[in-house]
């Protein structure tokens, strides 16, 4: 795992670090043995799809549970689950 962090928005390193991180992520995805990118949701950058974070096969059940237990999306920050899928 590679994690880059800076506290001040607009830091000049931010753009370069984002580009490098995206490049590394794409390289890992190509050589991972999976059919595309799969990320652990807690380490997602935020531009991944729900399928990449939660898994295409799991999303229908997770969306149903989200709709049942959190329909107002109280826990809907960062990488929220949808309440319906697809």
N, C-alpha and C positions, 0 to 999 in steps of 0.2 A: 504494500500500500504506500502510495506517495500522497502526502497531504501538504498543500501550500496554504499559508494563511497570512493575512495582513489585516490590521484593525482599521486603518484609515481609508475610507473610500477615496477613489481617485489616485491611489498610489501608483506611480509610474511603472512599477513592477507588475501590477495587476494584469494588464493586457498581455504582456509577454508570458506571464505564468499561466494565464488561462489558455493561451494558444499552445504552450508546451504541454499542459495537462491534457488538452483535447487530443493532441497528437499522440501522446503516450497511451491514452485510453483507446484510441483507434488501433494502434499497434497491438495492444493487448487483446482487443476483441478479435483481430485477424488471426492471432496465433493461439487463442484460448482453447480451440477445439469445439466451441459452441457455435451454433448457427446465428451469429450476431452478438451484439453487446448484451451482457447480463451484469447488473450491478447490485451490490448490497445497498438497500434503500438508505441506510444511515450515512453512506459515503457518496450518495448520488450528488452530482454537481447541480442538478436542477433542470438541465436541458434534455434529460433522458425521457423516454416515453414511459407510461405506466406499465406497459408490457415488459420493458427492460428492467424496471425496478421490482415489480411484484410477480411477474410471470404470467404469460398469456393464459395458461390453464387455471391459474388460481384467481384471476381477476373477477370472473362472474360471481364466485362464492364470496370473495372479499367485498365486492360492491353490494351484494345482498346484505351482508352483515353490517356494513357501513350504513346502509339505508335504514336498517332495523334499529341499530344502537346509537347512531350519530347522524340523524337526518339533517340537523342544523349545522353540521360540520364544525362543531366546537373544537374538534381535534383536527382541523383542516389546514394546519400551517406546514410550511416547507414542502413536502412531497405528498399532498393529500390523495387519498383514495377517492375514486368517483363513486357516486351513489347508484349508478347504473352502468352496465357494460354488456355488450357494445351498445 
